[in-house]
């Protein structure tokens, strides 16, 4: 995760972070694509895995929230045509399950709608969201 942070170096409202990570199959044995996007931090209330939490902004002491948009891009190892994408957007939690809107897709997902469930998890020493 990379961030465009304010001067304080802490997780603060308005901070932006970007990410690009592997998209795994259900067994976490094969990389089936990429998951890339950005989030704008809206409520950095709770400690998370980043060690950059803001100590004086506990709006929600159990959770951190961001307004996020990202695209899942599938490769030839997936069950979908390589290059198929799903784009999602919504309010995402850093520590608990969230549901974000599917705003569209391409190739195999052309015209896609609905919602995507995301759950934070650690895998191979890194933080991921199970989708």
C-alpha positions, 0 to 999 in steps of 0.5 A: 500500500502506498499513500499520499499522506498529509504532513503528519504521517498518520492515518487522517481524514482525506489521506489517499492510499493506492494499492495493486495486489495479486488476485488469488483463487479461492484456495489461494494457490493460483494468481488469477488476476490483479486488484488495483485501486485507491481509497480516501480515508474518511474515518481513521478511528481504530488501530489497524495493520498500518501502524499509522493510526491517528491517535486523536480521531477516534470517531469509530473506535472499532473501525477505519473507513475509506471511500474506495474504488478499484478494479479486479482484472482477471488473467488467463489462469482464471475461469474468465476471459483474460482481461475481463474486469469488474469495477467496484466502489463504496465505503469499505472497512479496514477491519470488518466485512464490507459490501461495495457496489459493482459499478460495471465490468468488461468482457465476461462482466459487461453490464455487471451490477450487484455488490461485492463482499470484502473481508480483510485478512492476512496471507503470506505476511501481507494484508489482503481483502478476501473478495 
